Amino acid sequence: MPFVYLWQLPDRPMMLGATIPVFGSTFYTHSWLGMPVQWCGLVYAYHVLRLANTLERHHPKANGSPLPLNLNFSPADWRRLAELITVSAQYQQFDKGELKGTYPDSLTDFQKRNPAFINPEDIAVNVLALNGYDPDIKTVPVRQGNRTVVISSGAEISDVQWQGNRLRFTLRKGLAANIARRQKSKRLRQRLLNFWSIRTFHRILERKAREHGVPLVFVNPNGTSRTCLVCGDCLRGQDKECPSCGLNRHYVAAINIACRGQEKILVGVMPQRGRVL
């Protein structure tokens, strides 16, 4: 945990989830203190995800080990940590030019990308793993008497059992394995996936707005599809269009959201009824 940035400056979107490699220097000439090297963090994040999956299947208890469970993290907490590291790496990627898709070996001040520039394989692996597609090979050793049989597969291996001289097991690949493994926490999983997509979209939107000098505010969309700001009529129930002017309900909501944003940007200036700002 001390190697992961869990806070962020307002103008440093790469900062949250950035990871430093060591508390030290290279040949006493170059300090790594505070300098992110995200490829190290991505490898760590991948194994944190595997830890989260293991903790979902097993529930270790304190047993006097020299490495006690002081953090008391849940599987969801570990998964969230891996997500932060992966999203930081995505922010570090180039989004245009010859280096598009790559990310840097290190960062200076969370803004300057330093060579060499790395292909996004580890980012892709973590994104797949976060969505239930672990591309790594899974191995399960199974003993019977004095012999051991080792099963290796790219799929999830479960329900392993001997039936006489036959070994039976189930392979689940991709999303099917993810659903089967987390069926007891379906609602939590859905909230986490929703949080991932919305948070990522918001952060990308904020970055693009800053790059192009466009003001950006977030507003509460509650009730924005009920009153048409063009003609003032009300939409009820399952109305798909304004009953008076025929404006699509989605356009009605978009106009009202824009006006609420204008109210925040132009303090004290209220949009006039029936006028689109």
C-alpha positions as protocol buffer text, in pm:
chain_id: "A"
residue {
  index: 1
  type: MET
  ca { x: 0 y: 0 z: 0 }
}
residue {
  index: 2
  type: PRO
  ca { x: 279 y: 256 z: 70 }
}
residue {
  index: 3
  type: PHE
  ca { x: 381 y: 223 z: -298 }
}
residue {
  index: 4
  type: VAL
  ca { x: 40 y: 334 z: -433 }
}
residue {
  index: 5
  type: TYR
  ca { x: -85 y: 694 z: -453 }
}
residue {
  index: 6
  type: LEU
  ca { x: -431 y: 696 z: -296 }
}
residue {
  index: 7
  type: TRP
  ca { x: -486 y: 1069 z: -336 }
}
residue {
  index: 8
  type: GLN
  ca { x: -481 y: 1310 z: -627 }
}
residue {
  index: 9
  type: LEU
  ca { x: -413 y: 1673 z: -706 }
}
residue {
  index: 10
  type: PRO
  ca { x: -695 y: 1838 z: -906 }
}
residue {
  index: 11
  type: ASP
  ca { x: -487 y: 1882 z: -1223 }
}
residue {
  index: 12
  type: ARG
  ca { x: -307 y: 1545 z: -1210 }
}
residue {
  index: 13
  type: PRO
  ca { x: -546 y: 1275 z: -1337 }
}
residue {
  index: 14
  type: MET
  ca { x: -259 y: 1023 z: -1363 }
}
residue {
  index: 15
  type: MET
  ca { x: -184 y: 1055 z: -992 }
}
residue {
  index: 16
  type: LEU
  ca { x: -458 y: 847 z: -827 }
}
residue {
  index: 17
  type: GLY
  ca { x: -347 y: 485 z: -847 }
}
residue {
  index: 18
  type: ALA
  ca { x: 7 y: 564 z: -966 }
}
residue {
  index: 19
  type: THR
  ca { x: 269 y: 330 z: -821 }
}
residue {
  index: 20
  type: ILE
  ca { x: 635 y: 383 z: -738 }
}
residue {
  index: 21
  type: PRO
  ca { x: 875 y: 87 z: -783 }
}
residue {
  index: 22
  type: VAL
  ca { x: 1111 y: 119 z: -483 }
}
residue {
  index: 23
  type: PHE
  ca { x: 1199 y: 343 z: -192 }
}
residue {
  index: 24
  type: GLY
  ca { x: 1550 y: 415 z: -317 }
}
residue {
  index: 25
  type: SER
  ca { x: 1767 y: 517 z: -611 }
}
residue {
  index: 26
  type: THR
  ca { x: 1956 y: 375 z: -909 }
}
residue {
  index: 27
  type: PHE
  ca { x: 2334 y: 366 z: -849 }
}
residue {
  index: 28
  type: TYR
  ca { x: 2282 y: 662 z: -613 }
}
residue {
  index: 29
  type: THR
  ca { x: 2229 y: 890 z: -913 }
}
residue {
  index: 30
  type: HIS
  ca { x: 1856 y: 883 z: -977 }
}
residue {
  index: 31
  type: SER
  ca { x: 1591 y: 878 z: -705 }
}
residue {
  index: 32
  type: TRP
  ca { x: 1271 y: 681 z: -754 }
}
residue {
  index: 33
  type: LEU
  ca { x: 1102 y: 834 z: -451 }
}
residue {
  index: 34
  type: GLY
  ca { x: 766 y: 966 z: -564 }
}
residue {
  index: 35
  type: MET
  ca { x: 831 y: 876 z: -931 }
}
residue {
  index: 36
  type: PRO
  ca { x: 568 y: 637 z: -1072 }
}
residue {
  index: 37
  type: VAL
  ca { x: 672 y: 335 z: -1276 }
}
residue {
  index: 38
  type: GLN
  ca { x: 334 y: 196 z: -1368 }
}
residue {
  index: 39
  type: TRP
  ca { x: 438 y: -129 z: -1533 }
}
residue {
  index: 40
  type: CYS
  ca { x: 555 y: -245 z: -1190 }
}
residue {
  index: 41
  type: GLY
  ca { x: 218 y: -149 z: -1043 }
}
residue {
  index: 42
  type: LEU
  ca { x: 26 y: -327 z: -1318 }
}
residue {
  index: 43
  type: VAL
  ca { x: 198 y: -657 z: -1236 }
}
residue {
  index: 44
  type: TYR
  ca { x: 118 y: -599 z: -868 }
}
residue {
  index: 45
  type: ALA
  ca { x: -244 y: -511 z: -952 }
}
residue {
  index: 46
  type: TYR
  ca { x: -291 y: -832 z: -1148 }
}
residue {
  index: 47
  type: HIS
  ca { x: -185 y: -1042 z: -851 }
}
residue {
  index: 48
  type: VAL
  ca { x: -399 y: -829 z: -619 }
}
residue {
  index: 49
  type: LEU
  ca { x: -695 y: -930 z: -836 }
}
residue {
  index: 50
  type: ARG
  ca { x: -599 y: -1294 z: -796 }
}
residue {
  index: 51
  type: LEU
  ca { x: -577 y: -1236 z: -420 }
}
residue {
  index: 52
  type: ALA
  ca { x: -930 y: -1090 z: -424 }
}
residue {
  index: 53
  type: ASN
  ca { x: -1060 y: -1396 z: -609 }
}
residue {
  index: 54
  type: THR
  ca { x: -885 y: -1628 z: -361 }
}
residue {
  index: 55
  type: LEU
  ca { x: -1033 y: -1440 z: -64 }
}
residue {
  index: 56
  type: GLU
  ca { x: -1379 y: -1483 z: -213 }
}
residue {
  index: 57
  type: ARG
  ca { x: -1336 y: -1861 z: -212 }
}
residue {
  index: 58
  type: HIS
  ca { x: -1149 y: -1888 z: 118 }
}
residue {
  index: 59
  type: HIS
  ca { x: -1181 y: -1690 z: 440 }
}
residue {
  index: 60
  type: PRO
  ca { x: -847 y: -1690 z: 625 }
}
residue {
  index: 61
  type: LYS
  ca { x: -846 y: -1625 z: 997 }
}
residue {
  index: 62
  type: ALA
  ca { x: -579 y: -1469 z: 1218 }
}
residue {
  index: 63
  type: ASN
  ca { x: -347 y: -1753 z: 1324 }
}
residue {
  index: 64
  type: GLY
  ca { x: -45 y: -1592 z: 1485 }
}
residue {
  index: 65
  type: SER
  ca { x: 138 y: -1552 z: 1154 }
}
residue {
  index: 66
  type: PRO
  ca { x: 420 y: -1294 z: 1143 }
}
residue {
  index: 67
  type: LEU
  ca { x: 215 y: -1138 z: 859 }
}
residue {
  index: 68
  type: PRO
  ca { x: -118 y: -1066 z: 1034 }
}
residue {
  index: 69
  type: LEU
  ca { x: -426 y: -950 z: 843 }
}
residue {
  index: 70
  type: ASN
  ca { x: -393 y: -593 z: 968 }
}
residue {
  index: 71
  type: LEU
  ca { x: -550 y: -425 z: 667 }
}
residue {
  index: 72
  type: ASN
  ca { x: -870 y: -627 z: 700 }
}
residue {
  index: 73
  type: PHE
  ca { x: -948 y: -562 z: 332 }
}
residue {
  index: 74
  type: SER
  ca { x: -1244 y: -731 z: 170 }
}
residue {
  index: 75
  type: PRO
  ca { x: -1218 y: -881 z: -181 }
}
residue {
  index: 76
  type: ALA
  ca { x: -1401 y: -571 z: -309 }
}
residue {
  index: 77
  type: ASP
  ca { x: -1137 y: -345 z: -147 }
}
residue {
  index: 78
  type: TRP
  ca { x: -851 y: -532 z: -315 }
}
residue {
  index: 79
  type: ARG
  ca { x: -1034 y: -525 z: -646 }
}
residue {
  index: 80
  type: ARG
  ca { x: -1085 y: -150 z: -610 }
}
residue {
  index: 81
  type: LEU
  ca { x: -710 y: -103 z: -552 }
}
residue {
  index: 82
  type: ALA
  ca { x: -630 y: -296 z: -869 }
}
residue {
  index: 83
  type: GLU
  ca { x: -884 y: -84 z: -1056 }
}
residue {
  index: 84
  type: LEU
  ca { x: -721 y: 243 z: -942 }
}
residue {
  index: 85
  type: ILE
  ca { x: -379 y: 124 z: -1061 }
}
residue {
  index: 86
  type: THR
  ca { x: -519 y: 15 z: -1398 }
}
residue {
  index: 87
  type: VAL
  ca { x: -710 y: 340 z: -1456 }
}
residue {
  index: 88
  type: SER
  ca { x: -398 y: 542 z: -1372 }
}
residue {
  index: 89
  type: ALA
  ca { x: -209 y: 344 z: -1637 }
}
residue {
  index: 90
  type: GLN
  ca { x: -485 y: 421 z: -1889 }
}
residue {
  index: 91
  type: TYR
  ca { x: -447 y: 792 z: -1817 }
}
residue {
  index: 92
  type: GLN
  ca { x: -74 y: 760 z: -1880 }
}
residue {
  index: 93
  type: GLN
  ca { x: -130 y: 618 z: -2229 }
}
residue {
  index: 94
  type: PHE
  ca { x: -81 y: 834 z: -2536 }
}
residue {
  index: 95
  type: ASP
  ca { x: -410 y: 890 z: -2718 }
}
residue {
  index: 96
  type: LYS
  ca { x: -270 y: 1011 z: -3050 }
}
residue {
  index: 97
  type: GLY
  ca { x: 38 y: 1016 z: -3271 }
}
residue {
  index: 98
  type: GLU
  ca { x: 293 y: 742 z: -3335 }
}
residue {
  index: 99
  type: LEU
  ca { x: 298 y: 645 z: -2966 }
}
residue {
  index: 100
  type: LYS
  ca { x: -80 y: 604 z: -2945 }
}
residue {
  index: 101
  type: GLY
  ca { x: -174 y: 329 z: -2700 }
}
residue {
  index: 102
  type: THR
  ca { x: 167 y: 304 z: -2533 }
}
residue {
  index: 103
  type: TYR
  ca { x: 246 y: 423 z: -2183 }
}
residue {
  index: 104
  type: PRO
  ca { x: 574 y: 550 z: -2032 }
}
residue {
  index: 105
  type: ASP
  ca { x: 838 y: 373 z: -1831 }
}
residue {
  index: 106
  type: SER
  ca { x: 810 y: 649 z: -1569 }
}
residue {
  index: 107
  type: LEU
  ca { x: 648 y: 986 z: -1496 }
}
residue {
  index: 108
  type: THR
  ca { x: 786 y: 1319 z: -1380 }
}
residue {
  index: 109
  type: ASP
  ca { x: 548 y: 1539 z: -1177 }
}
residue {
  index: 110
  type: PHE
  ca { x: 262 y: 1316 z: -1297 }
}
residue {
  index: 111
  type: GLN
  ca { x: 265 y: 1502 z: -1629 }
}
residue {
  index: 112
  type: LYS
  ca { x: 585 y: 1434 z: -1823 }
}
residue {
  index: 113
  type: ARG
  ca { x: 605 y: 1088 z: -1980 }
}
residue {
  index: 114
  type: ASN
  ca { x: 958 y: 945 z: -1986 }
}
residue {
  index: 115
  type: PRO
  ca { x: 1089 y: 681 z: -2231 }
}
residue {
  index: 116
  type: ALA
  ca { x: 1099 y: 393 z: -2298 }
}
residue {
  index: 117
  type: PHE
  ca { x: 737 y: 364 z: -2410 }
}
residue {
  index: 118
  type: ILE
  ca { x: 572 y: 30 z: -2343 }
}
residue {
  index: 119
  type: ASN
  ca { x: 305 y: -164 z: -2529 }
}
residue {
  index: 120
  type: PRO
  ca { x: -23 y: -185 z: -2331 }
}
residue {
  index: 121
  type: GLU
  ca { x: -23 y: -563 z: -2279 }
}
residue {
  index: 122
  type: ASP
  ca { x: -32 y: -542 z: -1898 }
}
residue {
  index: 123
  type: ILE
  ca { x: -310 y: -282 z: -1911 }
}
residue {
  index: 124
  type: ALA
  ca { x: -517 y: -511 z: -2135 }
}
residue {
  index: 125
  type: VAL
  ca { x: -456 y: -809 z: -1905 }
}
residue {
  index: 126
  type: ASN
  ca { x: -583 y: -616 z: -1603 }
}
residue {
  index: 127
  type: VAL
  ca { x: -886 y: -478 z: -1787 }
}
residue {
  index: 128
  type: LEU
  ca { x: -975 y: -833 z: -1891 }
}
residue {
  index: 129
  type: ALA
  ca { x: -921 y: -964 z: -1538 }
}
residue {
  index: 130
  type: LEU
  ca { x: -1133 y: -686 z: -1386 }
}
residue {
  index: 131
  type: ASN
  ca { x: -1417 y: -794 z: -1613 }
}
residue {
  index: 132
  type: GLY
  ca { x: -1383 y: -1164 z: -1536 }
}
residue {
  index: 133
  type: TYR
  ca { x: -1159 y: -1276 z: -1824 }
}
residue {
  index: 134
  type: ASP
  ca { x: -833 y: -1387 z: -1660 }
}
residue {
  index: 135
  type: PRO
  ca { x: -602 y: -1477 z: -1952 }
}
residue {
  index: 136
  type: ASP
  ca { x: -338 y: -1651 z: -1738 }
}
residue {
  index: 137
  type: ILE
  ca { x: -302 y: -2027 z: -1712 }
}
residue {
  index: 138
  type: LYS
  ca { x: -466 y: -2178 z: -1404 }
}
residue {
  index: 139
  type: THR
  ca { x: -317 y: -2492 z: -1245 }
}
residue {
  index: 140
  type: VAL
  ca { x: -473 y: -2733 z: -995 }
}
residue {
  index: 141
  type: PRO
  ca { x: -277 y: -3031 z: -852 }
}
residue {
  index: 142
  type: VAL
  ca { x: -494 y: -3330 z: -755 }
}
residue {
  index: 143
  type: ARG
  ca { x: -364 y: -3616 z: -541 }
}
residue {
  index: 144
  type: GLN
  ca { x: -488 y: -3972 z: -530 }
}
residue {
  index: 145
  type: GLY
  ca { x: -286 y: -4207 z: -317 }
}
residue {
  index: 146
  type: ASN
  ca { x: 80 y: -4176 z: -414 }
}
residue {
  index: 147
  type: ARG
  ca { x: 22 y: -4003 z: -746 }
}
residue {
  index: 148
  type: THR
  ca { x: -48 y: -3642 z: -837 }
}
residue {
  index: 149
  type: VAL
  ca { x: -223 y: -3521 z: -1149 }
}
residue {
  index: 150
  type: VAL
  ca { x: -179 y: -3159 z: -1253 }
}
residue {
  index: 151
  type: ILE
  ca { x: -456 y: -2985 z: -1447 }
}
residue {
  index: 152
  type: SER
  ca { x: -363 y: -2666 z: -1636 }
}
residue {
  index: 153
  type: SER
  ca { x: -602 y: -2459 z: -1843 }
}
residue {
  index: 154
  type: GLY
  ca { x: -675 y: -2106 z: -1959 }
}
residue {
  index: 155
  type: ALA
  ca { x: -1026 y: -2157 z: -1818 }
}
residue {
  index: 156
  type: GLU
  ca { x: -1135 y: -2161 z: -1454 }
}
residue {
  index: 157
  type: ILE
  ca { x: -1098 y: -2510 z: -1305 }
}
residue {
  index: 158
  type: SER
  ca { x: -1359 y: -2622 z: -1050 }
}
residue {
  index: 159
  type: ASP
  ca { x: -1547 y: -2925 z: -914 }
}
residue {
  index: 160
  type: VAL
  ca { x: -1237 y: -3144 z: -931 }
}
residue {
  index: 161
  type: GLN
  ca { x: -1294 y: -3497 z: -806 }
}
residue {
  index: 162
  type: TRP
  ca { x: -1187 y: -3855 z: -861 }
}
residue {
  index: 163
  type: GLN
  ca { x: -1455 y: -4103 z: -960 }
}
residue {
  index: 164
  type: GLY
  ca { x: -1284 y: -4437 z: -943 }
}
residue {
  index: 165
  type: ASN
  ca { x: -995 y: -4415 z: -1189 }
}
residue {
  index: 166
  type: ARG
  ca { x: -1148 y: -4119 z: -1369 }
}
residue {
  index: 167
  type: LEU
  ca { x: -1081 y: -3757 z: -1288 }
}
residue {
  index: 168
  type: ARG
  ca { x: -1374 y: -3522 z: -1347 }
}
residue {
  index: 169
  type: PHE
  ca { x: -1363 y: -3143 z: -1340 }
}
residue {
  index: 170
  type: THR
  ca { x: -1542 y: -2841 z: -1483 }
}
residue {
  index: 171
  type: LEU
  ca { x: -1388 y: -2572 z: -1702 }
}
residue {
  index: 172
  type: ARG
  ca { x: -1553 y: -2232 z: -1715 }
}
residue {
  index: 173
  type: LYS
  ca { x: -1409 y: -1969 z: -1945 }
}
residue {
  index: 174
  type: GLY
  ca { x: -1456 y: -1594 z: -1952 }
}
residue {
  index: 175
  type: LEU
  ca { x: -1773 y: -1431 z: -1826 }
}
residue {
  index: 176
  type: ALA
  ca { x: -1935 y: -1764 z: -1736 }
}
residue {
  index: 177
  type: ALA
  ca { x: -1656 y: -1827 z: -1486 }
}
residue {
  index: 178
  type: ASN
  ca { x: -1688 y: -1477 z: -1348 }
}
residue {
  index: 179
  type: ILE
  ca { x: -2064 y: -1514 z: -1292 }
}
residue {
  index: 180
  type: ALA
  ca { x: -2028 y: -1857 z: -1138 }
}
residue {
  index: 181
  type: ARG
  ca { x: -1756 y: -1738 z: -901 }
}
residue {
  index: 182
  type: ARG
  ca { x: -1947 y: -1431 z: -783 }
}
residue {
  index: 183
  type: GLN
  ca { x: -2309 y: -1540 z: -801 }
}
residue {
  index: 184
  type: LYS
  ca { x: -2353 y: -1478 z: -427 }
}
residue {
  index: 185
  type: SER
  ca { x: -2255 y: -1111 z: -467 }
}
residue {
  index: 186
  type: LYS
  ca { x: -2433 y: -1024 z: -791 }
}
residue {
  index: 187
  type: ARG
  ca { x: -2562 y: -687 z: -672 }
}
residue {
  index: 188
  type: LEU
  ca { x: -2221 y: -580 z: -541 }
}
residue {
  index: 189
  type: ARG
  ca { x: -2057 y: -686 z: -867 }
}
residue {
  index: 190
  type: GLN
  ca { x: -2305 y: -484 z: -1070 }
}
residue {
  index: 191
  type: ARG
  ca { x: -2245 y: -176 z: -854 }
}
residue {
  index: 192
  type: LEU
  ca { x: -1869 y: -213 z: -895 }
}
residue {
  index: 193
  type: LEU
  ca { x: -1893 y: -249 z: -1273 }
}
residue {
  index: 194
  type: ASN
  ca { x: -2129 y: 48 z: -1296 }
}
residue {
  index: 195
  type: PHE
  ca { x: -1896 y: 253 z: -1077 }
}
residue {
  index: 196
  type: TRP
  ca { x: -1602 y: 160 z: -1298 }
}
residue {
  index: 197
  type: SER
  ca { x: -1765 y: 276 z: -1621 }
}
residue {
  index: 198
  type: ILE
  ca { x: -1918 y: 598 z: -1484 }
}
residue {
  index: 199
  type: ARG
  ca { x: -1604 y: 702 z: -1295 }
}
residue {
  index: 200
  type: THR
  ca { x: -1380 y: 632 z: -1592 }
}
residue {
  index: 201
  type: PHE
  ca { x: -1609 y: 828 z: -1826 }
}
residue {
  index: 202
  type: HIS
  ca { x: -1619 y: 1125 z: -1586 }
}
residue {
  index: 203
  type: ARG
  ca { x: -1242 y: 1137 z: -1553 }
}
residue {
  index: 204
  type: ILE
  ca { x: -1185 y: 1117 z: -1929 }
}
residue {
  index: 205
  type: LEU
  ca { x: -1447 y: 1390 z: -1978 }
}
residue {
  index: 206
  type: GLU
  ca { x: -1273 y: 1612 z: -1721 }
}
residue {
  index: 207
  type: ARG
  ca { x: -937 y: 1561 z: -1890 }
}
residue {
  index: 208
  type: LYS
  ca { x: -1071 y: 1644 z: -2237 }
}
residue {
  index: 209
  type: ALA
  ca { x: -1252 y: 1952 z: -2105 }
}
residue {
  index: 210
  type: ARG
  ca { x: -929 y: 2081 z: -1947 }
}
residue {
  index: 211
  type: GLU
  ca { x: -732 y: 2015 z: -2267 }
}
residue {
  index: 212
  type: HIS
  ca { x: -977 y: 2218 z: -2479 }
}
residue {
  index: 213
  type: GLY
  ca { x: -1060 y: 2487 z: -2222 }
}
residue {
  index: 214
  type: VAL
  ca { x: -1428 y: 2388 z: -2204 }
}
residue {
  index: 215
  type: PRO
  ca { x: -1613 y: 2453 z: -1874 }
}
residue {
  index: 216
  type: LEU
  ca { x: -1748 y: 2132 z: -1724 }
}
residue {
  index: 217
  type: VAL
  ca { x: -1997 y: 2092 z: -1439 }
}
residue {
  index: 218
  type: PHE
  ca { x: -2186 y: 1790 z: -1311 }
}
residue {
  index: 219
  type: VAL
  ca { x: -2553 y: 1832 z: -1230 }
}
residue {
  index: 220
  type: ASN
  ca { x: -2828 y: 1618 z: -1078 }
}
residue {
  index: 221
  type: PRO
  ca { x: -3039 y: 1485 z: -1370 }
}
residue {
  index: 222
  type: ASN
  ca { x: -3339 y: 1404 z: -1150 }
}
residue {
  index: 223
  type: GLY
  ca { x: -3664 y: 1523 z: -1312 }
}
residue {
  index: 224
  type: THR
  ca { x: -3502 y: 1671 z: -1621 }
}
residue {
  index: 225
  type: SER
  ca { x: -3721 y: 1473 z: -1863 }
}
residue {
  index: 226
  type: ARG
  ca { x: -4053 y: 1586 z: -1711 }
}
residue {
  index: 227
  type: THR
  ca { x: -4083 y: 1950 z: -1819 }
}
residue {
  index: 228
  type: CYS
  ca { x: -4025 y: 2069 z: -2175 }
}
residue {
  index: 229
  type: LEU
  ca { x: -3820 y: 2386 z: -2159 }
}
residue {
  index: 230
  type: VAL
  ca { x: -3916 y: 2478 z: -2515 }
}
residue {
  index: 231
  type: CYS
  ca { x: -4294 y: 2502 z: -2469 }
}
residue {
  index: 232
  type: GLY
  ca { x: -4334 y: 2454 z: -2093 }
}
residue {
  index: 233
  type: ASP
  ca { x: -4563 y: 2150 z: -2116 }
}
residue {
  index: 234
  type: CYS
  ca { x: -4525 y: 1847 z: -1888 }
}
residue {
  index: 235
  type: LEU
  ca { x: -4442 y: 1491 z: -1993 }
}
residue {
  index: 236
  type: ARG
  ca { x: -4612 y: 1217 z: -1797 }
}
residue {
  index: 237
  type: GLY
  ca { x: -4552 y: 850 z: -1739 }
}
residue {
  index: 238
  type: GLN
  ca { x: -4433 y: 678 z: -2052 }
}
residue {
  index: 239
  type: ASP
  ca { x: -4457 y: 979 z: -2285 }
}
residue {
  index: 240
  type: LYS
  ca { x: -4174 y: 952 z: -2539 }
}
residue {
  index: 241
  type: GLU
  ca { x: -4238 y: 1298 z: -2681 }
}
residue {
  index: 242
  type: CYS
  ca { x: -4365 y: 1632 z: -2554 }
}
residue {
  index: 243
  type: PRO
  ca { x: -4746 y: 1626 z: -2611 }
}
residue {
  index: 244
  type: SER
  ca { x: -4744 y: 1990 z: -2731 }
}
residue {
  index: 245
  type: CYS
  ca { x: -4434 y: 2041 z: -2946 }
}
residue {
  index: 246
  type: GLY
  ca { x: -4334 y: 1680 z: -3014 }
}
residue {
  index: 247
  type: LEU
  ca { x: -3979 y: 1716 z: -2884 }
}
residue {
  index: 248
  type: ASN
  ca { x: -3821 y: 1381 z: -2799 }
}
residue {
  index: 249
  type: ARG
  ca { x: -3803 y: 1311 z: -2424 }
}
residue {
  index: 250
  type: HIS
  ca { x: -3425 y: 1257 z: -2442 }
}
residue {
  index: 251
  type: TYR
  ca { x: -3382 y: 1601 z: -2601 }
}
residue {
  index: 252
  type: VAL
  ca { x: -3602 y: 1751 z: -2327 }
}
residue {
  index: 253
  type: ALA
  ca { x: -3375 y: 1599 z: -2061 }
}
residue {
  index: 254
  type: ALA
  ca { x: -3058 y: 1713 z: -2244 }
}
residue {
  index: 255
  type: ILE
  ca { x: -3185 y: 2072 z: -2268 }
}
residue {
  index: 256
  type: ASN
  ca { x: -3277 y: 2084 z: -1901 }
}
residue {
  index: 257
  type: ILE
  ca { x: -2942 y: 1936 z: -1798 }
}
residue {
  index: 258
  type: ALA
  ca { x: -2764 y: 2200 z: -2010 }
}
residue {
  index: 259
  type: CYS
  ca { x: -2966 y: 2476 z: -1842 }
}
residue {
  index: 260
  type: ARG
  ca { x: -2884 y: 2343 z: -1496 }
}
residue {
  index: 261
  type: GLY
  ca { x: -2519 y: 2353 z: -1596 }
}
residue {
  index: 262
  type: GLN
  ca { x: -2558 y: 2712 z: -1716 }
}
residue {
  index: 263
  type: GLU
  ca { x: -2701 y: 2805 z: -1377 }
}
residue {
  index: 264
  type: LYS
  ca { x: -2384 y: 2675 z: -1210 }
}
residue {
  index: 265
  type: ILE
  ca { x: -2147 y: 2841 z: -1457 }
}
residue {
  index: 266
  type: LEU
  ca { x: -2328 y: 3175 z: -1475 }
}
residue {
  index: 267
  type: VAL
  ca { x: -2394 y: 3236 z: -1107 }
}
residue {
  index: 268
  type: GLY
  ca { x: -2716 y: 3424 z: -1053 }
}
residue {
  index: 269
  type: VAL
  ca { x: -2826 y: 3407 z: -1419 }
}
residue {
  index: 270
  type: MET
  ca { x: -3133 y: 3183 z: -1457 }
}
residue {
  index: 271
  type: PRO
  ca { x: -3242 y: 3049 z: -1795 }
}
residue {
  index: 272
  type: GLN
  ca { x: -3570 y: 3197 z: -1911 }
}
residue {
  index: 273
  type: ARG
  ca { x: -3864 y: 2962 z: -1946 }
}
residue {
  index: 274
  type: GLY
  ca { x: -3918 y: 2863 z: -2306 }
}
residue {
  index: 275
  type: ARG
  ca { x: -3570 y: 2971 z: -2412 }
}
residue {
  index: 276
  type: VAL
  ca { x: -3284 y: 2734 z: -2489 }
}
residue {
  index: 277
  type: LEU
  ca { x: -2946 y: 2858 z: -2368 }
}
